[in-house]
Amino acid sequence: MTDLERAIEAALFAAEEPMTVEVLASFLGDAANADVRDALKSLGEAYSERGVHLVERGKHWHFETAPDLAHLLRKEKEQVRRLSRAATEVLAIIAYHEPVSRAEIESIRGVQTSGGTLDVLMEAGWVKIAGRREVPGRPTIYATTPEFLDHFGLTSRRNLPGIAELKATGLLDPVDDAFEALTDSGDEQEEAEDVA
């Protein structure tokens, strides 16, 4: 390997972007464009049987992984995405009440549900459009998918935890329990006043 070939090899490995013959020639100082082209051709032949190839794309030269080895370097990274509280609530409502329309979801939640929330759940593959309700206006109804069951380790919707299980795991808000206790004691007090 000549000194020019070594210099071109080093320049291309260190470069952040592919380089043209002209840029390489000016980068190397006094090298002629014809000499750089010859050196690139020689380097291309030398790298043709290796794990990386020297290639020209749009008059720009760079090293790239050999096509037959590209699958070894491709990694699928699982991206962890946290659901917002609204998305979690909507998902739970759909899972426990499916098939359910957007109006029914909003009625249960007590607040308006944005279309983006449903889009996020559909992108995740956990919710799908299950058809239209046979009522005036024919609203779209939503249901969970097999991917939802798979992701949460459920064999069917019957395996969803009940209220007692959710309370036992601490997933239900203790404020709700306190509110229920208050309303229960208030009802008992009203009954006692009515009797007296």
One Martini backbone bead per residue (centre of mass of N, CA, C, O) as a GRO file, in nm:
protein
  196
    1MET     BB    1   0.097   0.036   0.023
    2THR     BB    2   0.074   0.353  -0.018
    3ASP     BB    3   0.088   0.661   0.116
    4LEU     BB    4  -0.168   0.768  -0.020
    5GLU     BB    5  -0.355   0.536   0.060
    6ARG     BB    6  -0.318   0.570   0.363
    7ALA     BB    7  -0.419   0.864   0.378
    8ILE     BB    8  -0.701   0.811   0.263
    9GLU     BB    9  -0.790   0.602   0.466
   10ALA     BB   10  -0.763   0.789   0.714
   11ALA     BB   11  -0.952   1.016   0.617
   12LEU     BB   12  -1.212   0.841   0.581
   13PHE     BB   13  -1.226   0.731   0.875
   14ALA     BB   14  -1.231   1.033   1.009
   15ALA     BB   15  -1.467   1.117   0.861
   16GLU     BB   16  -1.801   1.237   0.888
   17GLU     BB   17  -1.801   1.250   0.572
   18PRO     BB   18  -1.809   1.219   0.266
   19MET     BB   19  -1.564   1.233  -0.008
   20THR     BB   20  -1.416   1.392  -0.249
   21VAL     BB   21  -1.154   1.414  -0.455
   22GLU     BB   22  -1.103   1.717  -0.410
   23VAL     BB   23  -1.103   1.711  -0.101
   24LEU     BB   24  -0.878   1.506  -0.067
   25ALA     BB   25  -0.658   1.660  -0.220
   26SER     BB   26  -0.665   1.914  -0.032
   27PHE     BB   27  -0.621   1.761   0.238
   28LEU     BB   28  -0.332   1.632   0.129
   29GLY     BB   29  -0.241   1.886  -0.054
   30ASP     BB   30  -0.039   1.779  -0.332
   31ALA     BB   31  -0.255   1.614  -0.463
   32ALA     BB   32  -0.377   1.466  -0.734
   33ASN     BB   33  -0.667   1.372  -0.870
   34ALA     BB   34  -0.561   1.124  -1.028
   35ASP     BB   35  -0.414   0.991  -0.787
   36VAL     BB   36  -0.665   0.963  -0.607
   37ARG     BB   37  -0.829   0.783  -0.799
   38ASP     BB   38  -0.626   0.548  -0.809
   39ALA     BB   39  -0.620   0.496  -0.502
   40LEU     BB   40  -0.924   0.436  -0.473
   41LYS     BB   41  -0.928   0.193  -0.663
   42SER     BB   42  -0.722   0.022  -0.505
   43LEU     BB   43  -0.877   0.024  -0.234
   44GLY     BB   44  -1.139  -0.103  -0.337
   45GLU     BB   45  -1.005  -0.377  -0.406
   46ALA     BB   46  -0.888  -0.439  -0.120
   47TYR     BB   47  -1.195  -0.416   0.019
   48SER     BB   48  -1.387  -0.628  -0.135
   49GLU     BB   49  -1.322  -0.880   0.095
   50ARG     BB   50  -1.429  -0.727   0.329
   51GLY     BB   51  -1.629  -0.589   0.587
   52VAL     BB   52  -1.543  -0.338   0.425
   53HIS     BB   53  -1.628  -0.081   0.188
   54LEU     BB   54  -1.530   0.107  -0.086
   55VAL     BB   55  -1.741   0.380  -0.185
   56GLU     BB   56  -1.941   0.538  -0.443
   57ARG     BB   57  -2.162   0.828  -0.385
   58GLY     BB   58  -2.206   1.088  -0.562
   59LYS     BB   59  -1.880   1.147  -0.563
   60HIS     BB   60  -1.863   1.000  -0.285
   61TRP     BB   61  -1.648   0.877  -0.033
   62HIS     BB   62  -1.677   0.557   0.153
   63PHE     BB   63  -1.738   0.356   0.424
   64GLU     BB   64  -1.896   0.026   0.432
   65THR     BB   65  -2.076  -0.225   0.491
   66ALA     BB   66  -2.110  -0.523   0.402
   67PRO     BB   67  -2.398  -0.652   0.283
   68ASP     BB   68  -2.362  -0.949   0.420
   69LEU     BB   69  -2.322  -0.790   0.728
   70ALA     BB   70  -2.551  -0.590   0.812
   71HIS     BB   71  -2.727  -0.773   1.007
   72LEU     BB   72  -2.516  -0.765   1.249
   73LEU     BB   73  -2.553  -0.434   1.299
   74ARG     BB   74  -2.851  -0.469   1.335
   75LYS     BB   75  -3.052  -0.316   1.584
   76GLU     BB   76  -3.317  -0.372   1.795
   77LYS     BB   77  -3.475  -0.124   1.977
   78GLU     BB   78  -3.637  -0.100   2.266
   79GLN     BB   79  -3.892   0.123   2.335
   80VAL     BB   80  -3.970   0.308   2.609
   81ARG     BB   81  -4.312   0.387   2.681
   82ARG     BB   82  -4.497   0.611   2.847
   83LEU     BB   83  -4.797   0.648   2.980
   84SER     BB   84  -5.033   0.836   3.034
   85ARG     BB   85  -5.288   0.875   3.241
   86ALA     BB   86  -5.502   0.893   3.022
   87ALA     BB   87  -5.417   0.638   2.863
   88THR     BB   88  -5.453   0.442   3.099
   89GLU     BB   89  -5.753   0.493   3.145
   90VAL     BB   90  -5.852   0.422   2.861
   91LEU     BB   91  -5.742   0.135   2.854
   92ALA     BB   92  -5.905   0.032   3.097
   93ILE     BB   93  -6.185   0.091   2.987
   94ILE     BB   94  -6.164  -0.084   2.737
   95ALA     BB   95  -6.094  -0.353   2.877
   96TYR     BB   96  -6.363  -0.353   3.074
   97HIS     BB   97  -6.588  -0.231   2.827
   98GLU     BB   98  -6.582  -0.384   2.582
   99PRO     BB   99  -6.721  -0.224   2.361
  100VAL     BB  100  -6.625   0.130   2.314
  101SER     BB  101  -6.691   0.455   2.310
  102ARG     BB  102  -6.591   0.773   2.340
  103ALA     BB  103  -6.837   0.870   2.503
  104GLU     BB  104  -6.814   0.645   2.718
  105ILE     BB  105  -6.534   0.718   2.816
  106GLU     BB  106  -6.607   1.008   2.903
  107SER     BB  107  -6.824   0.925   3.106
  108ILE     BB  108  -6.637   0.764   3.294
  109ARG     BB  109  -6.409   0.986   3.335
  110GLY     BB  110  -6.537   1.300   3.309
  111VAL     BB  111  -6.371   1.357   3.043
  112GLN     BB  112  -6.215   1.453   2.778
  113THR     BB  113  -6.099   1.283   2.485
  114SER     BB  114  -5.838   1.261   2.296
  115GLY     BB  115  -5.734   1.144   1.993
  116GLY     BB  116  -5.433   1.098   2.073
  117THR     BB  117  -5.477   0.877   2.282
  118LEU     BB  118  -5.589   0.665   2.085
  119ASP     BB  119  -5.348   0.670   1.890
  120VAL     BB  120  -5.135   0.563   2.086
  121LEU     BB  121  -5.280   0.287   2.136
  122MET     BB  122  -5.279   0.202   1.834
  123GLU     BB  123  -4.972   0.219   1.785
  124ALA     BB  124  -4.911  -0.001   2.010
  125GLY     BB  125  -5.147  -0.233   1.955
  126TRP     BB  126  -5.393  -0.236   2.191
  127VAL     BB  127  -5.591  -0.084   1.993
  128LYS     BB  128  -5.909  -0.102   1.817
  129ILE     BB  129  -6.130  -0.100   1.571
  130ALA     BB  130  -6.465  -0.265   1.610
  131GLY     BB  131  -6.657  -0.047   1.484
  132ARG     BB  132  -7.015   0.015   1.504
  133ARG     BB  133  -7.273   0.150   1.651
  134GLU     BB  134  -7.633   0.077   1.655
  135VAL     BB  135  -7.678   0.405   1.639
  136PRO     BB  136  -7.712   0.713   1.628
  137GLY     BB  137  -7.420   0.804   1.435
  138ARG     BB  138  -7.232   0.564   1.448
  139PRO     BB  139  -7.011   0.500   1.655
  140THR     BB  140  -6.706   0.430   1.738
  141ILE     BB  141  -6.547   0.129   1.841
  142TYR     BB  142  -6.348  -0.017   2.105
  143ALA     BB  143  -6.066  -0.250   2.137
  144THR     BB  144  -5.873  -0.495   2.211
  145THR     BB  145  -5.581  -0.683   2.156
  146PRO     BB  146  -5.364  -0.943   2.141
  147GLU     BB  147  -5.120  -0.760   2.219
  148PHE     BB  148  -5.228  -0.678   2.490
  149LEU     BB  149  -5.234  -0.957   2.617
  150ASP     BB  150  -4.935  -1.022   2.566
  151HIS     BB  151  -4.802  -0.781   2.717
  152PHE     BB  152  -4.978  -0.859   2.999
  153GLY     BB  153  -5.011  -1.178   3.028
  154LEU     BB  154  -5.286  -1.264   2.885
  155THR     BB  155  -5.532  -1.490   2.774
  156SER     BB  156  -5.770  -1.299   2.874
  157ARG     BB  157  -6.003  -1.077   2.994
  158ARG     BB  158  -6.068  -1.260   3.246
  159ASN     BB  159  -5.763  -1.190   3.369
  160LEU     BB  160  -5.844  -0.946   3.484
  161PRO     BB  161  -5.840  -0.758   3.743
  162GLY     BB  162  -6.000  -0.698   4.021
  163ILE     BB  163  -6.076  -0.496   4.277
  164ALA     BB  164  -5.941  -0.663   4.500
  165GLU     BB  165  -5.665  -0.691   4.355
  166LEU     BB  166  -5.607  -0.386   4.321
  167LYS     BB  167  -5.610  -0.320   4.623
  168ALA     BB  168  -5.386  -0.524   4.711
  169THR     BB  169  -5.162  -0.377   4.513
  170GLY     BB  170  -5.224  -0.049   4.515
  171LEU     BB  171  -5.376   0.066   4.241
  172LEU     BB  172  -5.572   0.203   4.411
  173ASP     BB  173  -5.693   0.488   4.524
  174PRO     BB  174  -5.714   0.591   4.854
  175VAL     BB  175  -5.907   0.829   4.809
  176ASP     BB  176  -6.149   0.662   4.718
  177ASP     BB  177  -6.184   0.507   4.982
  178ALA     BB  178  -6.226   0.756   5.161
  179PHE     BB  179  -6.474   0.860   5.011
  180GLU     BB  180  -6.651   0.611   5.054
  181ALA     BB  181  -6.643   0.622   5.363
  182LEU     BB  182  -6.772   0.900   5.389
  183THR     BB  183  -7.038   0.838   5.237
  184ASP     BB  184  -7.123   0.604   5.417
  185SER     BB  185  -7.131   0.764   5.690
  186GLY     BB  186  -7.332   0.978   5.588
  187ASP     BB  187  -7.566   0.781   5.535
  188GLU     BB  188  -7.588   0.672   5.826
  189GLN     BB  189  -7.647   0.945   5.958
  190GLU     BB  190  -7.909   1.007   5.803
  191GLU     BB  191  -8.062   0.757   5.901
  192ALA     BB  192  -8.047   0.826   6.204
  193GLU     BB  193  -8.204   1.097   6.178
  194ASP     BB  194  -8.465   0.975   6.057
  195VAL     BB  195  -8.532   0.791   6.304
  196ALA     BB  196  -8.530   1.035   6.520
   0.00000   0.00000   0.00000
